[in-house]
């Protein structure tokens, strides 16, 4: 089976009724497997993860986007996370028997439909970007939704209207792209000082290649976080990001208390961290039960500080194994 993953970030993290309606539309598409979703109140954002065969994934994404456009009004949206549209980002990621080129083709087809048929401004980003200026989300989202009218003129979208139409006022602009696997990783701090948090985020970004960081205060948690996109978890493994962040925070008399992974993570990202912490204990992984390995990482990164980290729900290979097993059974 040729599978592609899609991780749309919807600009709604407070109204679960709306999210449930959007997900119901998505899962009505035959062949789609919803792997999970996570809502954030302060960010006012929901991260959705689903997979589908290559020939279905585009239709599924369009179904989710269409319902999101219908239900979300960006003129009413507030949140700490940068955003410019109701489906702020919609990346396609290669999985089983698919390539980045397959994802680029899918992204362009979806973007074309959203721009021409739905009448919504669309920027292609990541590997699907039409030029270097549009590759990075931080450039496309600079100024946020509130600056969208000016952005559409100065940095025209790849598809859709190049001015802020009445429809675009409601939907905002969408960023649709293709990329390899990315880890969305938040580190928790025992402080409400946003200024120091942003300083720590800046220093962390300077020390590690291939990561994007920002600092924010999460009201429902009552503390600040360093929000991190790890674009290459081999060059910037979880344990290294966490340990360096701890060292930087200590300079400001701030403690790292734990962390959380948003969305799904590859198993080897967890195993790399397990090897590091086992090495510190002069132990080896060989022969160790997987449950014990996972628990070691959960404990050392305190991944369950905010909510339980359940490997079966957070590690993509384990989620896909269940999906593929069920699919094979249905075909028998």
N, C-alpha and C positions, 0 to 999 in steps of 0.2 A: 504494500500500500504506500502511495506517494503522499506523505503528510506534510502540511505546512501549519505552523503555529501562528496565531494572531493574538496580540495583546493590546486591544483598544483601551485607552484611558478616557473615561466618560466624565465630563464636568458636572457631576452630581454625586455627592457622597453623604447626603443627609436624608433624602427622601427614598426609603427603601421600596415604596410602592412603585415609583417610577422605574427604579432599577429592575425590579421584578418583571415589569411589563416589557422592558427592553430585552431582558434575558429570555423571556417567554417567546418573543419574536425570533430571537436568535436560534433557540433550540427547536423551533418549529421546522427549521431547515434540515431535511433528512441528511444524515451523514456527519452532522456536527456533534462534537463532544465538548461540553463545557467542563473545563478542568478546575475552574475556581473563579471567585471574585472577592475583592476586598474593598470595603467602603471606608473612607476617611472623612470625618466630620470637619476638622479644621482645614484640611486640604480641599474639602468639598469635591471629592474625586473618587471614582471607583475604577480599580484596575481589574479588567476582565481577561481571563486566559482561556482560549478555546483552540481546538485543532479540528482540521477537516482535510479530506483528500484535496489534492491540488486543483481538481476541476470543480470543486464545490466551495472552497474557502472564500473566493471573491464574492459569490452570491451571499454567503453567510455574513460577511463583513458589511455588505450593502444593506442587508436586512436590519442589522444592528444600527447602522448609521442613520437610515431612514427613520426608524422609530425614535432615535435620540433627537434628531432634528425636530420631530413632531412634539416631543415632550419637554425639551429643555429650552429655556429662554435665557440666553447669555446676558441680556440687559439686567437680569435680576441676580446674576451669579457673583458670589464673593468667596474667597478662599485664599489660603497662604501659598498654594502651589501656582507657579507660573502657568498661564493658559491663554489661548486665543480662540478656542472654539468648543462646541458642545461635545464633540469627540475630538479631544485636543490632539491626541496622537493615535495613529492606527498602524503599527508596524507589522510586517510579515516576516517570519523567521523560518529558515529551512530546518526541517527535521528529517524524518525517515525517507530516504531515496529522493530528496529534493535538493535544489541548489539555491544559492543566493540569486542567481539569474532568474530562476522560476519565481522567486519572491518579488524581484524588480518588475517582471512582467505583470504579475498580479496587482502590485501596487499601482502601476500606471493605468491598468484597465479600470480598477476601482476608482481612482482619482478622476479619470476621464468621465465616468458615469456620474459621479457626485457633482463635478463641475458643470457638465453639459445638460444632464437630465434633471438633476436636483436644483441647479442654479446656485450652488454654494461655492465660495472661493476655496481652492485647494492648493496647498504647497506640497510638492514632493520633497522628501528629505532622506538623509542617510544614503545608502547605496543607490537609491532611486532618484536622487536629487538631479535637477537639470543643470546645475552649476555649483561651484565650490561654495558660493555665498549661502546657498540654501541647504547645505549638508547638515549643519548643526542646528538643533532645536533652540538653543539659547539665542541664536541670532534671529530665528523666525519668531520667537516668543518675546523678544525684547520690547518692553513697553506694554505688553499684555493686551488683553481684549480692548482695554480702554484706548489704546493707541492704534486700533486696527484700521480706522479710516485713512490715517496717514500712511500706514504700512502698505496698504493695498495700492496706493499711488506710487510710493517710493520703491517698493519691492513687490512688483506685480505677481500674483499667484500664477501657478502653471496652468490651472483650469478655472473656469467660472468667472464671475464678475470681478472687474478690477476697481470697482468702487463699492462703497458700503451701501448696498441696496437694503430695502426693508427686510427682505428675507435674510440677508447676511447679518443684519443687526441682531436678529433673534438667534441665529445659528452660530455666528462667528465664523472663523475660517478653520479648516481642518488640515492637519499635517499627516500625510499618508506616505509610508516609506517601507524600506526593506533594510534589514540589519541581521547581524549574527546575534547570538544569545547575549543578553545584558542582565546584570543583577541589580535590582532595585533594593538598596540596603540602607537602613536607617540605624544610627547609633544614638543611644539615649544618654543624656547628661543630667546630672543632679543640680541643674540650675534653671532659672527663669530669665537669666541675663542674655538677651538676644544679641547684644553687641559683641560680647565675648564669644558667643556661639558662632557668629559669623566670622570672627577672627580665627577660631579653631578650624572652621570649614575651609577658609582660605589657605591656612598653613598646611592642612592635610592635602589639599589639591596640589599645592606646590611640591610636596614631597613624593607623590606617587603619579606615575604616568597612566594615562588611560582611564582616569576617573573624573567625574563632574560632581561638585559638591555645592550645597547651600545650607544655611542654618535657618531654622525656624522654631517658633514656639507653638506647641500643640496644646491647645486649651483643654481638650478633654483628658489629656494625660497629666497636665499640670507641670510639664517640664519641656526643655528644649531638645531638639534632635539635630544631628548632622544628617541631612538627606544626601545619599550618594548613589550615583549611577556608575557601576563598575562595568566599563565597556570591554575589558579584557581581564577576566578573573584568573587567568594564568599569570599575567604580569603583575596584577594587583589582587592576590588571593584574599579571601575574607579575613583570615587570621592576621595578615599583615596590615590590612586597613584598620582592623580593630585595635591591634596592639600599638600602632603608630598614633592613632587617635587618642588612646589612653595616655601616651607619653606627652603629647601636645597639651591635652586638657590639664594634666597635672601641673604644668607650668603656671596655669591660671588658678590653681587650687580648686579645680573642678574634677569630679570623678565621672568616669564612664560607668554606667550602671547596667547596661545590657544593650541588646540590639534586636532588630527585626528584619526579616526578609519579606518583601512585598512581591506577591506572585510566586512563580515556581523557580526552582533552582536545579541545575544539573547535579547529579550525584557526585561527580568528581570534584566539584567545588567544595562539597562537604568533606569528602575523603582527604583532600589536600590539607584542610584545617585539622582533621583528625591526626594526620601524620605529624604535623607540627607539634601538637600538644602531647602526643604520645612520645615523641622524641625528647621533649622536655622532661618527661618522666622516665626516660631510658626504657621505654617499652616499644614493642613492634605491633603492627596491625595484623600480621599473618595469623590466621586461626581465630581471630576475635569475632564474635557474632556481630552482625550488622547493627543490631539494636544497641549493643554496647558502644559501638563506634559512633553512631548517630547521637546517642545520649552524651558522650564525651564532648562533642562539638556544641550541642545544645547548652550544656553546662558552662563551658568555657567562654562562649559568646553570649551567654544568657539570652538565648533566642526566644525564651518563653516568658520574658518579663511582662510583656503586655498581654499576650494571649498564647496559649499552648502551641508550640511548634510540633506538629504531627508529621513525621517523615512521609507517611503514606499520602498525605494531602499536599505536601510542599516540595517533594522531589519529583521532577518531571518524569524520570524513567519509571518510577513506581506508579505514577498516575497513568502513563501511557501503557504500561504492561497490563493493567486492568482493562483499559479501553480496547487494546488489541485482542486480548483474550476473549472479551465479550463479543467483539466483532467477528472473530473466527467462529465462535460458537453459533452466532446467528446465521452464518453462512453454511453451516453444516446441515 
